[in-house]
Amino acid sequence: MKKLLIATTALVATAGMASADITISGHAAAGIYSGLSNKDAKAAVVEVAATGTSTEITTATTALTNATNASTTAAALVVTNTANGTLTGVQILDAATKAQAVVDAAAALDAVNGTTAAAATVGTYSADGVYSNAGVDFTMTGATDNGITFSASVNIDAGNEIDAGDFELDGPDGGTAGLGAVSMTGTFGTLTFDNSGIDNLYSDATTHDMSYSTTVGSVALTIGHSVGALAADADYAKATSFSAGTTLSGMAFTLTGSETAAGTSASLAMSYALNDTVTITADTDQVAGAESVQTIGASTTLNGVSVSVESANNSTWDVDLGYTAGGFALTYGVDETDGWTATATAALGGGATFAAGVNDEDSMYAGVSFAF
């Protein structure tokens, strides 16, 4: 079985096809976790206490909904007013972005009505557990006689998975075969199809069904589109997003945007390398229906030590530190909320990697991953 996983098979093409290849690879992971965010949770209920009259609370509720719809995550909230003037049952349907939605809700209450919102603990978290998973990936590539290359992928995954980058418990995989993207590339560019499997180029939400990318002069262009509605995220139904990037006089510019049910959002980012070790970044980002946010940052790397800082005009900031030596790496990041994460990775050789992480919410994981 192990020989099968690392084999590459060349197939003799049929008429009209120049060549084709099938590459088979495998992966596995195992470890322990505690207090990870439950990605599978469809809703998280928090209590938001507010002072004010019934009319003020009603107005605040409207402002709360509008602010949420205008957020980058477009999380949906359902708010119920009680007779004693307390907002309860703030139900966040998009569990992956619940934290940002609560911040937006509190800001709307304070700014619009002068009411106050109590700090709330959001999210549901896992108990202690063990994760283990394995999978096989089939990548098929070929080319026609007229020079069009094409590719497709199929994967089979089984077991319990975690998302180390987001400290999330993904939960059990179905253990069934899944079809990945099917793409065609030629002088016309690259056309990709993947039902609800392509990232929105502005928000990174995986909602698009198809995309097209090409290069016009020095500008790289990509357009993504969602053909059908998505029951789990109606704001991205029939969404379209785009990305355009180019480099001029050593400065890299990237423009991204998205048109959804909530409106049009756009971001312009710039990056400039001052020298071999220092890079300056800046961007302006306007979410549909909200004020634009400007961010400036700088990063440097020297002798394996990296430092990255960012600050925005909405009083948010991030500081990230890193250290690498050989196959070992340490990272630490903190933001304006005093939320922090610390991770460590080490290459063990032979395709094996150890990884561990902990954050301010007492979430942790530690385990080993393998590539075959």
Secondary structure, 3 states (H helix, E strand, C coil): CHHHHCCEEEECCCCCEEEEEEEEEEEEEEEEEECCEECCCCCEEEEECCCCCHHHHHHHHHHHHHHHHCCCCCCCEEEEECCCCCEEEEEECCHHHHHHHHHHHHHHHHHHHCCCCCCCCCCCECCCEEEEEEEEEEEEEEEECCCCEEEEEEEEEEEEEEEHHHCEEEEEEEEEEEEEEEEEEECCEEEEEEEEEEECCCCCCEEEEEEEEEEECCEEEEEEECCCCCCCCHHHCCCEEEEEEEEECCEEEEEEEEEECCEEEEEEEEEEECCCCEEEEEEEEECCCCCCEEEEEEEEEECCEEEEEEEECCCCEEEEEEEEECCEEEEEEEECCCCEEEEEEEEEECCEEEEEEEECCCCEEEEEEEEC
